[in-house]
Structure formats: structure tokens, C-alpha cells
Amino acid sequence: MSQTRVKIEDAIGMVLAHDITEIRRGEFKGAAFRKGHRIRESDICRLQRLGKNHLYVLRIEKGYLHEDDAAVALADAFCGEGVTWRDEPREGKISLLAARDGLFQVDVEALSGINMLGEVMCATRHTNSLVKQHDTVAGVRAIPLVIRSEIVDRAVGLSAPEGILKVKPLRNARAGIVITGSEVYSGLVKDQFEPILRRKMTQVGSEVMGVVFTPDDAGYIEREIRNLLSNGADLLLVTGGMSVDPDDVTRQAILQAGANEFLYGAPVLPGAMFMASYIGDIPVLGIPACGLYHETTIFDLVLPRVLAGERLTRKDLAEFGHGGLCLHCTECRYPVCPFGKGH
């Protein structure tokens, strides 16, 4: 890289080697153009008004890239399905945006490898965050003004062909809710689960197609599960009966209804007695009593991932342990908090 003095009309497309100061008495004093700015034809008139007839520009040698060109290469490589960018790079930096509503996910291992290179960087939101279209989800930057092409190529190479960032759309589920408990079924206790679950389903763009109440009877619960499925439910939420008391028969009923890949217990507080399973391809989520008393539980972590098409495994639940401790703040600010942000 070297500096060369050229006429301003010959500098279009070249890179400034220094700041150019502008002073407007009583109004402004500062940089009109910063070092590293790539001269455009539209800049010429302003440069002339600033009294510039010649400029010192950088000549970028073979094997190197200007920071803005590097940033474009990084952004193009890192953006996967549902992630985009639109604004021109500024000082080697580009913001990456959600192209749609959905679940933002990061290839964390690839991201770490890229950031280990040292001359490029990418900072993101936490993986598995819910985002809205146009939200900023990440930022990429080339750190030096002129960067070795080799480093950029290595960063691009660490990104899979489909990118390291994506936003998966959430499907619009038709949820059937089974609320178990003889005390609720008999009317001795007023149910509080239904309004909570309806609200949470609405928040993610889904609907509740039916709600049934059952006593603590495995056969009864099984029949109601089958009825909801036959009526078109493509997601089942089952509440109560998830602990280890002898009359907690909900898990047994779900198994009798044909559940497979049965997962019980999760390293999340609140939500340790959570259950996840499938009847065919239809997810069945068992929500313990903590869902009544806490604004945010494991259900809020799992639901978006299920609606994004993920089939939960024991490993998925195990990974919730890092970050899975709710701090029970006086005012719940989830998702702007550490809960569920370990992975």
C-alpha cells in the first residue's frame, strides 16, 4: 500500500489517504471526508469548494482489499436464508438485517472461528432469538483500513454455502390444549392456564383450535388427545400432572396416545418437569405448574423452536442448562435478559 498525489478529477474510485477537514464558521468544524473514503463523482464539487485540486490517495497492492470491499464480501458470505443487508458499507462496517419475522439462528462454531482470525469480525444477537423483519441481527466489519485478501477468503471459507446466519419462519400452528386436573375439571378450582396459553400462542402468530378439561384419568386424557388430533390440531399443549405424585397420570396418558421420542425433565428453572414428545410428526409439549406462576418459563424457549420446524432432542434440552436459570426479576423483561441465552 502506498500514497499517491493525484488530481481530484482523476481520483474517482480511489481511496483517501487522510481526513479532509471542513470549517463553516459558527456552524461546523470536522471531517468532511474521512481517511479510507472511496471518492465518488458526486464528491468532486464539494472537494472543489473546499479548495482541493489534488488529493493523496492510497494505491492498494495486489493481495489486499479496501475495508468496504472486504465488508461486502463478508456480508454476502454470512447472510443465509432470511438475512440480508442493504446500506452501503461505512468505514468497513455493514449491518445485517432480518428479511422476515422468525427465529434468528447462528452457526456459533463457525462464528467463533471467523472471529479468531483477528482482522475481521462479526457480532450477532444470541442464537434462537425471536426477531421481526428489518431488525438488526448482526454487524460485520473489516478492522484494518486495508486488509489482506487471504484473511477475507479464510473468513468466507469458514462460512457454509448457506451462510452462518439465518431467520427461520414460524409456522402458524393450530394448537389443541388439554388441561388436566380433577380439581379443575370438577370446578373446585378455576382454571388459569387457558388465558396464559392463548396469549402466548397469539404472540407467535398461532391459534388455539380447541381446549378440553380432563380429570386425572389416563384413559380420559388419552381420548381427548386423540379427539383434538382428529379435529385438526397440529400442536398439543398439555398442562398439569407433570410431577412425580402418584396421581399425576398425564405422562402415562400421552404415551398411551402414541407418543414417541419421549423427553421428560429439562435443566431449566422454572420448567424442570417439562415434557416434550411427538405423536407422529405432531409435537406434544407438557407444561408443568410453573407455567401458572412465572411469566417466563422453558415453554417460552421451546415454543419458537418447535414452530420453526425443529424436532427437539435430549441434547437440545440439555443445552438449555447454560443460561437456563431465571433470576425472577421484579419486572420481567424477557427476552431482554440472560434467560435462555447460554447457547
HURA-V420880 format. One record per residue. N is the residue number from 1. RES is the residue in three letters. OMEGA is omega as a letter, one per 20 degrees, with the letter a starting at -180 (none if undefined). NEAR is the number of other C-alpha atoms within 12 Angstrom. Layout:
<<N RES OMEGA NEAR> <N RES OMEGA NEAR>>
This chain:
<<1 MET a 19> <2 SER r 16> <3 GLN a 19> <4 THR r 21> <5 ARG a 22> <6 VAL r 22> <7 LYS a 19> <8 ILE a 31> <9 GLU r 22> <10 ASP a 20> <11 ALA a 30> <12 ILE a 22> <13 GLY r 22> <14 MET a 29> <15 VAL r 38> <16 LEU r 37> <17 ALA a 29> <18 HIS r 22> <19 ASP r 20> <20 ILE a 28> <21 THR r 20> <22 GLU r 21> <23 ILE r 15> <24 ARG a 13> <25 ARG r 8> <26 GLY a 6> <27 GLU a 8> <28 PHE r 11> <29 LYS a 13> <30 GLY a 14> <31 ALA r 17> <32 ALA r 21> <33 PHE a 28> <34 ARG r 21> <35 LYS a 29> <36 GLY r 33> <37 HIS r 34> <38 ARG a 36> <39 ILE r 31> <40 ARG r 20> <41 GLU a 17> <42 SER r 15> <43 ASP a 24> <44 ILE a 25> <45 CYS a 16> <46 ARG r 20> <47 LEU r 29> <48 GLN r 19> <49 ARG r 16> <50 LEU r 21> <51 GLY a 16> <52 LYS r 23> <53 ASN r 19> <54 HIS r 21> <55 LEU r 33> <56 TYR a 28> <57 VAL r 31> <58 LEU r 29> <59 ARG a 25> <60 ILE a 27> <61 GLU r 15> <62 LYS a 14> <63 GLY r 17> <64 TYR r 25> <65 LEU r 33> <66 HIS a 40> <67 GLU a 37> <68 ASP r 33> <69 ASP r 34> <70 ALA a 40> <71 ALA r 43> <72 VAL r 34> <73 ALA r 33> <74 LEU a 47> <75 ALA r 41> <76 ASP a 31> <77 ALA a 35> <78 PHE a 47> <79 CYS r 40> <80 GLY a 30> <81 GLU r 29> <82 GLY r 33> <83 VAL a 41> <84 THR r 32> <85 TRP a 33> <86 ARG a 19> <87 ASP r 18> <88 GLU r 17> <89 PRO r 28> <90 ARG a 28> <91 GLU r 29> <92 GLY a 36> <93 LYS r 32> <94 ILE r 37> <95 SER r 35> <96 LEU a 41> <97 LEU r 34> <98 ALA r 36> <99 ALA a 28> <100 ARG r 24> <101 ASP r 29> <102 GLY a 36> <103 LEU a 40> <104 PHE a 40> <105 GLN a 38> <106 VAL r 35> <107 ASP a 29> <108 VAL a 26> <109 GLU r 18> <110 ALA r 25> <111 LEU r 35> <112 SER r 21> <113 GLY r 22> <114 ILE a 33> <115 ASN r 28> <116 MET a 17> <117 LEU r 25> <118 GLY a 20> <119 GLU r 30> <120 VAL r 41> <121 MET r 35> <122 CYS r 41> <123 ALA a 28> <124 THR r 33> <125 ARG r 33> <126 HIS r 28> <127 THR a 30> <128 ASN r 39> <129 SER r 40> <130 LEU a 38> <131 VAL r 32> <132 LYS r 23> <133 GLN a 23> <134 HIS r 21> <135 ASP r 27> <136 THR a 29> <137 VAL a 41> <138 ALA r 37> <139 GLY r 34> <140 VAL r 42> <141 ARG r 39> <142 ALA a 40> <143 ILE r 28> <144 PRO r 27> <145 LEU r 33> <146 VAL a 37> <147 ILE r 31> <148 ARG r 28> <149 SER a 27> <150 GLU a 19> <151 ILE r 32> <152 VAL r 41> <153 ASP r 24> <154 ARG r 25> <155 ALA r 38> <156 VAL a 34> <157 GLY r 24> <158 LEU r 27> <159 SER r 32> <160 ALA r 24> <161 PRO r 15> <162 GLU r 21> <163 GLY r 30> <164 ILE a 39> <165 LEU r 45> <166 LYS r 39> <167 VAL a 42> <168 LYS r 33> <169 PRO r 31> <170 LEU r 29> <171 ARG r 25> <172 ASN a 25> <173 ALA r 30> <174 ARG a 29> <175 ALA r 39> <176 GLY a 38> <177 ILE r 40> <178 VAL a 46> <179 ILE a 43> <180 THR r 45> <181 GLY a 34> <182 SER a 26> <183 GLU r 18> <184 VAL a 24> <185 TYR a 22> <186 SER r 15> <187 GLY r 13> <188 LEU r 11> <189 VAL r 13> <190 LYS r 16> <191 ASP r 27> <192 GLN a 21> <193 PHE a 33> <194 GLU a 31> <195 PRO r 18> <196 ILE a 28> <197 LEU r 37> <198 ARG a 25> <199 ARG a 18> <200 LYS r 27> <201 MET r 31> <202 THR a 19> <203 GLN r 19> <204 VAL r 31> <205 GLY r 23> <206 SER a 25> <207 GLU r 25> <208 VAL a 32> <209 MET r 29> <210 GLY r 29> <211 VAL r 31> <212 VAL r 32> <213 PHE a 34> <214 THR r 33> <215 PRO r 31> <216 ASP a 31> <217 ASP a 27> <218 ALA a 26> <219 GLY r 22> <220 TYR a 28> <221 ILE r 37> <222 GLU a 32> <223 ARG a 23> <224 GLU r 33> <225 ILE a 44> <226 ARG r 30> <227 ASN r 22> <228 LEU r 31> <229 LEU a 32> <230 SER r 17> <231 ASN r 18> <232 GLY r 19> <233 ALA r 31> <234 ASP r 34> <235 LEU r 40> <236 LEU r 49> <237 LEU a 49> <238 VAL a 45> <239 THR r 46> <240 GLY r 42> <241 GLY a 37> <242 MET a 36> <243 SER a 25> <244 VAL r 17> <245 ASP a 12> <246 PRO a 13> <247 ASP r 20> <248 ASP a 26> <249 VAL a 31> <250 THR a 45> <251 ARG r 44> <252 GLN a 28> <253 ALA r 32> <254 ILE r 43> <255 LEU r 29> <256 GLN a 23> <257 ALA r 30> <258 GLY a 24> <259 ALA r 29> <260 ASN a 24> <261 GLU a 23> <262 PHE r 28> <263 LEU r 30> <264 TYR a 32> <265 GLY a 32> <266 ALA a 34> <267 PRO a 28> <268 VAL r 35> <269 LEU j 29> <270 PRO r 34> <271 GLY a 39> <272 ALA a 32> <273 MET r 32> <274 PHE r 39> <275 MET r 44> <276 ALA r 43> <277 SER r 35> <278 TYR r 30> <279 ILE a 27> <280 GLY r 19> <281 ASP a 21> <282 ILE a 35> <283 PRO r 41> <284 VAL a 48> <285 LEU r 47> <286 GLY a 46> <287 ILE a 44> <288 PRO a 39> <289 ALA a 31> <290 CYS r 29> <291 GLY r 32> <292 LEU a 23> <293 TYR a 16> <294 HIS a 25> <295 GLU a 28> <296 THR a 36> <297 THR r 38> <298 ILE r 41> <299 PHE a 43> <300 ASP r 37> <301 LEU a 42> <302 VAL a 40> <303 LEU a 43> <304 PRO a 36> <305 ARG r 32> <306 VAL a 37> <307 LEU r 36> <308 ALA r 30> <309 GLY r 23> <310 GLU r 23> <311 ARG a 29> <312 LEU r 34> <313 THR r 25> <314 ARG r 20> <315 LYS r 15> <316 ASP r 26> <317 LEU a 34> <318 ALA a 23> <319 GLU r 21> <320 PHE a 35> <321 GLY r 27> <322 HIS a 20> <323 GLY a 24> <324 GLY r 32> <325 LEU r 25> <326 CYS a 34> <327 LEU r 22> <328 HIS r 20> <329 CYS r 16> <330 THR r 10> <331 GLU a 12> <332 CYS a 17> <333 ARG r 15> <334 TYR j 23> <335 PRO r 21> <336 VAL a 16> <337 CYS a 21> <338 PRO a 24> <339 PHE r 32> <340 GLY a 38> <341 LYS a 27> <342 GLY a 26> <343 HIS none 26>>
